[in-house]
Amino acid sequence: MSKRILALALTAMFVAPATHAAVLDGDDAVVSSTSGKFKDWSLSFFSLASRPNMEEGKPDQKDRSIFAYNYLSTNYKVDSTQRYSLRVPFGYTSPGYNERGENKSEEFQMQDVHFVYSNYDWGYIGDVDLSGKVKFYLPTSKSTLDKKSIGYLKFEGYADYTISRNWSIAYIAKPEIYLQTQTSYINSNTGRASRTAIAELEHYGQLQWDVHSMVSLQLKTGFNERWENSSAAQNLDGRHYTQFVYGAAAWIRVQRGLMFTLVVENQTEIGTIRGDSAKYGLPENTDYLLLTNIAIL
């Protein structure tokens, strides 16, 4: 399973258009687009699918596996602007070669169950509409359990400004705090000690064009930050990584309760550990994804 694809899934990436004044996240676009109309309880499904890129130095393989991050979400609407959700996620990897060039069989993996509080109306600063979410992830995936993590907490804030009827811009910030019991762990993929994470921050600007009622196009650019623990026991220094991110997305509303999103995104590490100059636009740093949102009940 590609760590970067899973990271993209957890961030839920691009912000979706909606009937709320406030910006909503892409992983609940279908549910949230029925503001004021859906029942207090609802059930939705989300999926993000991609074919992982080969790691640097690994020969390209035509029969690469497909990885999909999926979840079922049980949602309770408090009122027209607030909702609680319980999401039960699982990963699916099809047979084929992974990013390390290893031929793997079909696999299902439990991911981290999480609770979500969504507030679509934090108010305004001038003409800028504010909204946000709070998410708490339980350690239910193998990866998180291997690290002996207690869980992690994620905050998501959205500031949206409407330029005209069809155009809007937004700034999105998503800080994430990890609750760890140790500063390092043995990586099952490499057999070596690795650092545990302290925090992450994804923040970017976004431009959106609502072409018509069925199609919206988006551009985004920003940065991903990650801080990792030092470990005296394993002789590991602390690390800070920065990625420059840019991409585009097309939202396609097939019908009420069904939406597809096509995404292309490049993540380029800057200020590398080896001191190498950043190399932008490389194919191995570019991901192509298909997001699916379905309102079941």
C-alpha positions, -999 to 999 in steps of 0.1 A, spaced: 0 0 0 13 34 -9 18 57 21 13 87 0 -20 75 -15 -32 67 21 -22 102 31 -42 117 3 -71 96 14 -69 108 50 -67 144 40 -97 140 16 -79 165 -6 -100 190 -26 -129 209 -12 -162 202 -28 -189 226 -39 -221 226 -19 -254 243 -12 -241 255 21 -225 290 21 -194 275 37 -168 253 21 -172 215 27 -146 188 25 -145 164 -4 -151 132 16 -187 142 25 -198 162 -5 -228 141 -13 -243 141 22 -235 178 28 -250 188 -6 -284 179 6 -284 206 33 -317 210 50 -333 181 32 -317 149 45 -330 131 76 -314 133 109 -297 99 104 -280 90 71 -255 65 57 -229 73 31 -200 57 13 -167 72 2 -139 57 -19 -105 69 -32 -87 47 -57 -53 50 -73 -25 30 -87 7 37 -66 38 50 -84 70 30 -83 96 41 -58 127 59 -72 151 33 -87 125 6 -91 117 -6 -126 82 2 -139 57 -27 -138 27 -28 -160 7 -51 -136 7 -27 -107 -19 -31 -80 -48 -7 -74 -52 6 -39 -86 19 -27 -93 36 6 -130 33 15 -153 39 44 -189 37 54 -201 67 74 -230 69 98 -241 105 101 -263 123 126 -275 158 118 -278 180 149 -292 209 129 -288 226 95 -251 234 102 -238 207 125 -233 170 121 -216 140 139 -202 111 119 -187 77 127 -166 64 99 -154 28 95 -127 26 69 -110 -3 51 -84 -5 24 -84 -29 -6 -53 -38 -26 -58 -57 -59 -32 -84 -70 -1 -70 -86 31 -52 -80 34 -26 -52 55 6 -52 86 -14 -41 83 -38 -70 70 -67 -49 43 -89 -64 15 -91 -39 -18 -109 -37 -52 -94 -30 -56 -79 4 -81 -61 26 -68 -39 55 -87 -24 84 -79 14 86 -83 38 115 -119 42 127 -127 79 133 -153 103 147 -161 136 130 -177 167 142 -186 191 113 -197 227 116 -206 243 83 -212 278 97 -185 293 121 -195 327 110 -179 354 88 -149 377 87 -161 404 64 -173 385 33 -152 354 41 -172 324 52 -157 301 78 -164 265 85 -145 235 99 -143 200 113 -127 181 142 -117 144 137 -104 119 162 -88 86 148 -86 55 169 -56 31 165 -74 3 146 -51 -1 116 -21 -24 116 2 6 108 -10 26 138 -10 -4 161 26 -12 151 35 23 163 16 17 196 -1 50 190 -30 62 212 -46 79 182 -45 112 164 -65 144 163 -71 164 132 -86 199 128 -98 213 95 -105 249 88 -120 265 57 -121 302 47 -142 307 15 -147 339 -5 -172 340 -34 -159 361 -63 -190 358 -85 -218 334 -91 -195 307 -106 -161 315 -91 -148 312 -56 -114 310 -38 -106 293 -5 -78 288 20 -78 255 38 -56 245 68 -55 210 83 -33 205 113 -29 170 127 -15 160 162 -4 125 169 -7 110 204 23 86 207 35 63 234 70 60 219 93 80 197 103 51 173 91 17 161 104 -11 140 91 -6 104 77 -40 92 85 -31 56 122 -24 61 129 -42 94 146 -10 106 138 16 133 117 45 121 105 77 138 70 83 149 52 114 139 46 145 161 24 166 139 14 173 103 0 204 86 -16 205 51 -25 241 40 -33 254 5 -52 278 -16 -79 268 -40 -97 283 -70 -130 268 -80 -151 273 -112 -187 259 -111 -191 253 -149 -228 244 -144 -249 224 -120 -232 190 -129 -195 200 -132 -170 220 -112 -133 224 -118 -106 232 -92 -70 242 -90 -50 240 -57 -15 248 -46 1 248 -11 23 229 12 24 197 33 45 198 65 55 168 87 74 167 120 89 135 134 103 125 168 139 120 177 149 88 194 180 86 217 175 48 220 177 43 182 201 72 176 176 90 154 175 128 150 142 146 147 130 154 112 109 180 94 97 174 59 81 200 36 63 192 3 52 217 -24 18 205 -37 -2 215 -67 -30 198 -86 -64 200 -103 -97 183 -99 -130 178 -118 -162 172 -99 -190 154 -118 -224 152 -102 -241 123 -119 -273 126 -100 -285 134 -65 -265 113 -41 -238 102 -66 -206 122 -74 -173 113 -90 -141 133 -88 -110 130 -110 -79 143 -94 -42 148 -105 -18 160 -79 20 164 -76 39 164 -43 75 175 -45 97 174 -14 117 206 -9 146 211 14 155 174 12 176 156 38 204 151 14 204 188 4 194 180 -32 176 206 -52 138 200 -55 128 184 -88 93 195 -97 68 177 -119 84 143 -118 60 114 -129 69 94 -98 56 123 -76 23 126 -95 -8 108 -84 -40 102 -104 -71 94 -83 -107 87 -86 -130 97 -57 -165 84 -53 -192 98 -30 -225 79 -26 -254 87 -3 -269 53 6 -297 62 30 
